[in-house]
Amino acid sequence: MIGKILISLLILPFVDFYILVQVAGHIGFWNTLGVVILTGLLGAEVVRREGTYVLRKIQTSVTAGEISRNALEIGLLVLGGLLLIIPGLVTDFLGFLMIARPVRERLAAKISQRTSNSGNFHVEVNSFGL
């Protein structure tokens, strides 16, 4: 699983750059630059609003399960915000998916359910011979 994520993260910038160049070829450099800047600004505003919503949700949470799910939502919101900061159309699309409330809540619930069903959470760190 970690290997697939790592490979995806390594390939993503090249795919994003290719799509950005193709779009710039169709609509022009300045229009493409405008779209990238606009999605970044729009994304920053949405992240700000959704962050406030999640923080209010945390303040009203009473059970440990709700708190951990809300913490996952914050993590997904931060990840979505980071993806929106990276210039590119694919990362913007993925970032908007991550910050969209229905997607984020469903993903957080699914991750929370998987980790609670397994009974444990395992993290492995390789030092690669260091």
C-alpha positions in Angstrom: 0.0 0.0 0.0 2.7 2.5 0.9 4.6 1.5 -2.2 1.6 2.4 -4.4 1.2 5.7 -2.7 4.9 6.5 -3.1 4.9 5.6 -6.8 1.8 7.7 -7.3 3.4 10.7 -5.5 6.5 10.3 -7.8 4.5 10.1 -11.0 1.9 12.8 -10.1 4.1 15.9 -10.9 4.9 14.6 -14.3 1.3 13.9 -15.1 0.3 17.2 -13.7 2.9 19.0 -15.8 1.9 17.2 -19.0 -1.7 18.1 -18.5 -0.8 21.7 -17.7 1.2 22.0 -20.9 -1.6 20.5 -22.9 -4.2 22.9 -21.4 -1.8 25.8 -22.0 -1.5 24.7 -25.7 -5.3 24.9 -26.0 -6.3 28.0 -24.0 -3.0 29.8 -23.9 -0.3 30.4 -21.2 -1.9 33.4 -19.5 -5.3 31.8 -19.3 -3.8 28.6 -17.9 -1.8 30.7 -15.3 -5.1 32.5 -14.4 -6.9 29.2 -13.9 -4.1 27.9 -11.6 -4.0 31.1 -9.6 -7.8 31.2 -9.4 -8.0 27.6 -8.2 -5.4 28.3 -5.6 -7.2 31.4 -4.2 -10.6 29.6 -4.3 -9.1 26.6 -2.6 -7.6 28.7 0.2 -11.0 30.2 0.9 -12.7 26.9 0.9 -10.0 25.4 3.2 -10.5 28.4 5.6 -14.2 27.8 5.8 -14.1 24.1 6.1 -11.4 24.4 8.7 -13.6 26.6 10.8 -16.5 24.0 10.4 -14.3 21.1 11.5 -13.0 23.0 14.5 -16.5 23.8 15.6 -17.3 20.1 15.1 -14.4 19.2 17.3 -15.6 21.6 20.1 -19.0 19.8 20.1 -17.6 16.3 20.0 -18.1 14.2 23.1 -16.9 10.7 22.3 -13.4 9.5 21.5 -14.6 8.0 18.1 -15.9 11.4 17.0 -12.8 13.2 18.1 -10.5 10.8 16.2 -12.7 11.0 13.1 -12.6 14.8 13.3 -8.8 14.7 13.7 -8.8 12.6 10.5 -10.9 15.2 8.8 -8.4 17.9 9.8 -5.6 15.8 8.3 -7.5 15.4 5.1 -8.3 19.1 5.0 -4.6 19.9 5.4 -3.6 17.4 2.7 -6.2 18.9 0.4 -4.9 22.4 1.1 -1.4 21.3 0.4 -2.5 19.8 -2.9 -4.2 23.1 -3.8 -1.0 25.0 -3.1 1.0 22.9 -5.6 0.5 24.4 -9.1 -1.3 22.0 -11.4 -4.7 20.9 -12.5 -4.6 17.3 -11.3 -3.4 18.3 -7.8 -6.1 21.0 -7.7 -8.7 18.5 -8.6 -7.5 16.1 -5.9 -7.2 18.9 -3.4 -10.8 20.0 -4.1 -11.9 16.4 -3.7 -10.1 16.2 -0.3 -11.7 19.4 1.0 -15.2 18.7 -0.2 -17.2 18.0 2.9 -19.1 14.9 1.8 -15.9 13.3 0.3 -13.8 14.2 3.4 -16.4 13.0 5.9 -16.9 9.7 4.0 -13.2 9.1 3.7 -12.5 9.9 7.4 -15.3 7.6 8.4 -13.9 4.8 6.2 -10.4 5.2 7.6 -11.7 5.4 11.1 -13.7 2.3 10.6 -10.8 0.4 9.1 -8.4 1.3 11.9 -11.0 0.5 14.7 -12.0 -2.8 13.1 -8.4 -4.0 12.8 -7.8 -3.4 16.5 -4.4 -2.0 15.9 -2.6 0.5 13.7 0.8 -0.5 12.4 3.4 2.0 11.2 6.6 0.7 9.7 9.6 2.9 9.2 12.6 1.8 7.1 15.9 3.5 7.5 17.2 2.3 4.1 20.5 1.3 5.6 21.2 4.5 7.4 
